[in-house]
Amino acid sequence: MINLGKTEIILASQSPRRQQLLKDMGFNFRVMHSEAEEIYPDNLEIKQIPVYLAQLKANALKSFISENTILISADTIVAVDNEVLGKPKDEADAFRILKCISGRKHQVITGVCIKTISKEISFFAESNVFFRALSDDEINYYIQNYKPFDKAGAYGIQEWIGYIGIERIEGSYFNVMGLPTQMLYKELNKLLKIKSDK
């Protein structure tokens, strides 16, 4: 287990899933909301987008970082055929997105930024998710009952649709939930070791 000592973690995310994952990793932290607008340059490669947005969120809160603070921010995108599928605007958009990923593979990429007063580490994790073909009734049932409007790709892997729809995953399951926990643990460990060696 990582020994944080007097170091405080700030999680720059309102996502209940990220908060739960970080808590389940054994960390105490406080949550802050980043007001950064999630807009990125058109020329970015798909894998750079969530990293760029995670850095944007971290930079918006950099004034809250002190000597004994670590700020963690993250952003997750879902992509099919090099097209980013964002959070659905409404039920019709959620249906369109789920129809788009039905019966095929899509990528879930999470970018993470870990920021201290003197250092910044950014990385991303990618998972391939394979959905079986979903019926219109299944898609509508999920949208009506789970209202996935706050989720990239219009679904939560830990919800009903994940149980009945996902055939297999290549990569980290927790990355699909919104936080690549194993990579985060490794990078935090590395960062704190550097800090303690100083």
Secondary structure in CASP SS format (residue, H / E / C, confidence):
PFRMAT SS
TARGET T0000
AUTHOR 0000-0000-0000
METHOD secondary structure of the structure
MODEL  1
M C 1.00
I C 1.00
N C 1.00
L C 1.00
G C 1.00
K C 1.00
T C 1.00
E E 1.00
I E 1.00
I E 1.00
L E 1.00
A C 1.00
S C 1.00
Q C 1.00
S C 1.00
P H 1.00
R H 1.00
R H 1.00
Q H 1.00
Q H 1.00
L H 1.00
L H 1.00
K H 1.00
D H 1.00
M C 1.00
G C 1.00
F C 1.00
N C 1.00
F E 1.00
R E 1.00
V E 1.00
M C 1.00
H C 1.00
S C 1.00
E C 1.00
A C 1.00
E C 1.00
E C 1.00
I C 1.00
Y C 1.00
P C 1.00
D C 1.00
N C 1.00
L C 1.00
E C 1.00
I C 1.00
K C 1.00
Q H 1.00
I H 1.00
P H 1.00
V H 1.00
Y H 1.00
L H 1.00
A H 1.00
Q H 1.00
L H 1.00
K H 1.00
A H 1.00
N H 1.00
A H 1.00
L C 1.00
K H 1.00
S H 1.00
F H 1.00
I C 1.00
S C 1.00
E C 1.00
N C 1.00
T E 1.00
I E 1.00
L E 1.00
I E 1.00
S E 1.00
A E 1.00
D E 1.00
T E 1.00
I E 1.00
V E 1.00
A E 1.00
V E 1.00
D C 1.00
N C 1.00
E E 1.00
V E 1.00
L E 1.00
G C 1.00
K C 1.00
P C 1.00
K C 1.00
D C 1.00
E H 1.00
A H 1.00
D H 1.00
A H 1.00
F H 1.00
R H 1.00
I H 1.00
L H 1.00
K H 1.00
C H 1.00
I H 1.00
S C 1.00
G C 1.00
R C 1.00
K E 1.00
H E 1.00
Q E 1.00
V E 1.00
I E 1.00
T E 1.00
G E 1.00
V E 1.00
C E 1.00
I E 1.00
K E 1.00
T C 1.00
I C 1.00
S C 1.00
K C 1.00
E E 1.00
I E 1.00
S E 1.00
F E 1.00
F E 1.00
A E 1.00
E E 1.00
S E 1.00
N E 1.00
V E 1.00
F E 1.00
F E 1.00
R C 1.00
A C 1.00
L C 1.00
S C 1.00
D H 1.00
D H 1.00
E H 1.00
I H 1.00
N H 1.00
Y H 1.00
Y H 1.00
I H 1.00
Q H 1.00
N H 1.00
Y H 1.00
K C 1.00
P C 1.00
F C 1.00
D C 1.00
K C 1.00
A H 1.00
G H 1.00
A H 1.00
Y C 1.00
G C 1.00
I C 1.00
Q C 1.00
E C 1.00
W H 1.00
I H 1.00
G H 1.00
Y H 1.00
I H 1.00
G H 1.00
I E 1.00
E E 1.00
R E 1.00
I E 1.00
E E 1.00
G C 1.00
S C 1.00
Y H 1.00
F H 1.00
N H 1.00
V H 1.00
M H 1.00
G C 1.00
L C 1.00
P C 1.00
T H 1.00
Q H 1.00
M H 1.00
L H 1.00
Y H 1.00
K H 1.00
E H 1.00
L H 1.00
N H 1.00
K H 1.00
L H 1.00
L H 1.00
K H 1.00
I H 1.00
K H 1.00
S H 1.00
D H 1.00
K C 1.00
END
